[in-house]
């Protein structure tokens, strides 16, 4: 994806926000939130030499993946300290289950290898069981669990 795809990316991010808002109560579902998320994704991609990928089917956008390169803490082994990270993965509702996500993940795996890295990470909300199942089927395994508690 490039600058000309800005609107398409924002629409897809907005759809992800709307979907995730059905799973958790902290998602903003405004156009401004989607625009801000897109701008942050572009910044992270530029900072890390990542990529934003669009999947199309018959000329219609059906998926988006934000790939960045991240760095673990110094206590992590050197050979896996730098790793590829799928920061966002979106497949439009009517394209789910048809291989869009798998194709985007395969592209992220390729980008990871081309960057000379051996590890690719992806995250999902714990309530998004469909995504978690799909990622496990794609070969991802549990690595880190983040727990939250609202204290305010």
Helices and strands as residue ranges (DSSP letters): G 3-5, H 6-21, H 31-48, E 51-57, E 60-71, H 78-81, E 82-91, G 93-95, H 100-114, E 120-122, H 129-137
